[in-house]
Amino acid sequence: MDQAAKGRAFKALHEREKLFVIPNPWDAGSAKILASMGFEALTTTSAGTAFQLGRPDGEALVTRDETIANAALVAGAVDLPVAGDLENGFGPTPEDAAETIRRAAAAGLVGGSIEDASGNPANPIYDFSLAVERVAAAAETASNLGFDFTFVARAENFLHGRRDLDDTLKRLQAYEKAGADVLFAPALPSLDAIRTICRELGKPVNVVMSPKGTIFTVAELEDAGVRRISVGGSFFRAALTGLRDAATEVRDHGTFTYLDRIMGMADITPIMRS
């Protein structure tokens, strides 16, 4: 598929009644593995991008250039729609958000999310009016790219200790009105909160599975009205956990039983050739 076809396919996933799961690869190889398993679309992860560079996530230590370059490798590795975790747009202004959308599209992505977290510990969430202006600028840019680009607006209150469902909903409603295609509030505290968000919004809602929050099943989330589930950096953390556990076995026990549980070269090579 060319980029326009991928954009149409990605948009269609959000318009159908059935929920879909969009996993988060962190590089081209993990993208190929996930594509081979039948997932219909992929989206990058800021945590995975940061961790593979040996940096913490969420501390503005990964540049826009690095994020876009990694996303381009993922998008180029698979014949699937690929979206990007574009953090907070890599700058405070509406034009920063708009430029990030332009750069993401130029890299081959057909969607992307921008959050309203400021990166300032003293005031971690952008003021309401500025946050809405940033979403409007990003949404306008996305709508003028010449192909379907699905723009996701994120309300980050619950990730930054602001457990205010009313303000989160107010923000998401304003982001929807400003032109966002999909709405996303990470770390909502309960299935009832998720149900409320879905009920009060007219656009598709994304939910991310995270160990920091309550974990629900696909069926439960679909019943609550969720249209899309992502996994954030959890697949990459699972891979790192496997690495740690295998290395611990070798170091502490001098055994290699982990080899009995991993994919073989004969399994991986055909996927990487695809």
C-alpha positions in Angstrom: 0.0 0.0 0.0 1.1 3.5 -0.6 0.8 6.2 2.1 -2.7 7.3 0.9 -4.0 3.8 0.9 -2.6 3.2 4.4 -4.2 6.4 5.5 -7.6 5.3 4.2 -7.2 1.9 5.8 -6.2 3.4 9.2 -9.2 5.8 9.1 -11.5 2.9 8.3 -10.3 0.9 11.4 -11.6 3.8 13.6 -14.9 4.0 11.8 -16.0 0.3 12.0 -18.0 -0.9 15.0 -15.5 -3.6 16.1 -12.6 -2.4 18.4 -9.1 -3.0 17.3 -5.8 -3.5 19.1 -2.9 -1.4 17.9 0.4 -2.6 19.4 3.5 -0.5 19.9 6.7 -1.7 18.2 10.0 0.1 19.1 12.0 -0.6 16.0 11.8 -2.2 12.6 12.4 -5.7 13.8 9.6 -5.6 16.4 7.3 -4.0 13.8 7.9 -7.0 11.5 7.2 -9.5 14.2 3.9 -7.8 15.1 2.9 -7.4 11.5 3.5 -11.1 10.9 1.0 -11.9 13.7 -1.9 -10.3 11.9 -2.3 -6.9 13.7 -3.9 -4.4 11.4 -1.9 -1.3 12.3 1.0 -0.2 14.5 2.0 2.8 16.5 5.3 3.7 18.0 6.1 4.2 21.6 8.0 7.1 23.2 9.2 4.8 26.0 10.5 2.2 23.5 12.2 4.9 21.5 13.9 6.3 24.6 14.8 2.9 26.2 16.5 1.6 23.1 18.6 4.8 23.2 19.5 4.1 26.8 17.5 7.1 28.1 14.5 7.5 30.4 11.1 8.3 29.0 9.2 11.5 29.7 12.2 13.7 30.5 12.6 15.4 27.1 15.8 13.5 26.4 14.8 12.3 23.0 14.6 14.8 20.2 12.0 15.3 17.5 14.6 14.3 14.9 15.3 11.0 16.8 11.7 10.2 17.3 10.8 10.9 13.7 13.8 8.9 12.4 12.8 5.9 14.5 9.2 6.1 13.4 10.3 6.3 9.7 12.2 3.0 10.2 9.1 1.3 11.6 6.9 2.7 8.9 9.3 1.6 6.2 9.6 -2.0 7.6 5.9 -3.0 7.2 3.1 -2.8 4.7 0.7 -1.6 7.4 -0.6 1.8 8.6 1.8 3.1 11.2 1.1 6.0 13.5 3.5 7.7 15.9 3.7 8.6 19.6 4.7 12.3 19.0 4.9 13.1 22.7 3.9 16.8 23.3 4.9 17.9 19.8 8.4 18.8 20.9 7.6 22.4 21.8 5.1 24.6 23.6 3.6 26.5 20.7 0.8 25.6 18.3 3.3 25.8 15.4 5.5 23.3 17.2 2.6 20.8 17.3 1.8 21.6 13.6 5.4 21.1 12.5 5.6 17.8 14.3 2.6 16.6 12.4 4.1 17.7 9.1 7.4 15.9 9.9 5.5 12.7 10.9 3.6 12.7 7.6 6.8 13.2 5.6 8.3 10.2 7.4 5.6 7.9 6.1 3.2 7.9 9.1 -0.5 8.0 8.7 -1.4 9.1 12.2 0.0 10.5 15.4 -0.7 11.6 18.9 0.2 14.8 20.7 -0.3 15.2 24.4 -1.1 18.2 26.6 1.8 17.5 29.1 4.2 20.5 29.2 7.3 18.8 30.6 7.4 21.4 33.4 7.2 19.7 36.8 5.8 22.9 38.3 2.9 23.1 35.9 2.8 19.7 34.1 -0.3 20.2 32.0 -0.6 23.1 29.5 -3.2 25.7 30.4 -6.5 24.9 28.8 -6.6 27.6 26.2 -3.1 26.9 25.0 -3.7 23.2 25.0 -6.8 23.7 22.7 -4.8 26.0 20.4 -2.1 23.3 20.0 -4.7 20.6 19.2 -6.4 22.9 16.7 -3.1 23.7 14.9 -2.1 20.0 14.8 -5.6 19.0 13.5 -5.7 21.7 10.8 -2.3 20.6 9.6 -3.3 16.9 9.6 -6.5 17.8 7.6 -4.4 19.6 4.9 -1.8 16.9 4.2 -3.6 15.7 1.1 -4.2 12.2 2.5 -6.0 10.7 5.5 -3.9 11.4 8.6 -5.6 10.3 11.9 -4.7 12.8 14.6 -5.0 11.8 18.3 -5.2 14.3 21.1 -4.2 13.2 24.5 -5.3 14.6 27.9 -2.5 13.7 30.4 -4.0 14.7 33.7 -4.1 11.3 35.3 -0.4 10.5 34.4 0.6 13.6 36.3 -1.3 13.3 39.5 -4.2 15.4 38.4 -7.0 12.9 39.1 -9.8 15.2 37.8 -12.1 13.4 35.5 -14.3 16.5 34.9 -11.3 18.5 33.7 -10.1 15.6 31.6 -13.5 15.3 30.0 -13.7 19.0 29.4 -10.3 18.9 27.7 -11.2 16.0 25.5 -14.5 17.6 24.5 -12.6 20.7 23.5 -10.0 18.8 21.6 -12.8 17.0 19.7 -14.3 20.3 18.8 -10.9 21.6 17.7 -10.7 18.8 15.2 -9.0 15.8 16.8 -10.0 12.5 15.1 -9.3 10.3 18.2 -9.3 11.1 21.9 -7.0 9.6 24.5 -6.7 10.0 28.3 -4.1 7.6 29.7 -4.4 6.0 33.1 -8.1 6.5 33.7 -8.8 5.0 37.1 -11.7 2.7 36.4 -13.9 1.1 33.8 -16.7 3.5 34.9 -14.4 6.4 34.1 -13.6 5.0 30.7 -17.3 4.4 30.0 -18.1 8.0 31.0 -15.4 9.3 28.6 -16.7 7.2 25.7 -20.3 8.1 26.3 -19.6 11.8 26.4 -17.5 12.0 23.3 -18.5 11.6 19.6 -15.1 10.5 18.3 -13.3 7.2 18.9 -11.5 6.7 22.2 -8.1 5.0 22.6 -7.2 3.3 25.9 -3.7 2.1 26.8 -3.0 -0.9 28.9 -0.4 -0.1 31.6 0.7 -1.7 34.8 0.1 1.6 36.5 -3.6 1.4 36.0 -6.3 -1.2 36.2 -6.0 -3.8 33.5 -9.2 -4.8 31.6 -9.9 -7.3 28.9 -10.6 -6.4 25.2 -14.2 -7.5 25.7 -14.7 -5.3 28.7 -13.3 -2.3 26.9 -15.3 -2.9 23.8 -18.4 -3.1 25.9 -17.5 0.3 27.5 -17.3 1.9 24.1 -13.6 1.9 23.5 -12.7 1.8 19.8 -8.9 1.3 20.0 -6.5 -0.3 22.5 -2.7 0.4 22.5 -0.1 -1.2 24.8 2.4 1.7 25.1 5.9 0.6 26.1 4.7 -2.6 27.8 5.7 -4.9 25.0 9.2 -3.5 25.1 9.3 -3.8 28.9 8.2 -7.4 28.4 11.2 -7.9 26.0 13.6 -6.3 28.5 12.2 -8.5 31.2 12.9 -11.6 29.1 16.5 -10.3 28.6 17.0 -9.7 32.3 15.5 -13.1 33.3 17.7 -15.0 30.7 20.8 -13.2 31.8 20.0 -13.8 35.5 19.7 -17.5 34.9 23.1 -17.6 33.2 24.7 -15.5 35.9 23.2 -17.1 38.9 22.7 -20.7 37.9 25.1 -21.3 35.0 22.2 -22.8 33.0 20.7 -21.9 29.6 17.1 -23.2 29.8 15.9 -19.9 28.4 17.0 -21.2 25.0 14.1 -23.7 25.1 11.5 -20.9 25.4 12.7 -18.5 22.7 12.0 -18.1 19.0 14.6 -19.8 16.8 16.5 -18.3 13.9 14.3 -20.4 11.6 11.3 -18.7 13.0 12.7 -15.1 12.9 14.6 -15.1 9.6 11.5 -15.5 7.3 9.8 -12.7 9.2 12.7 -10.4 8.7 12.9 -11.2 5.0 9.2 -10.2 4.5 
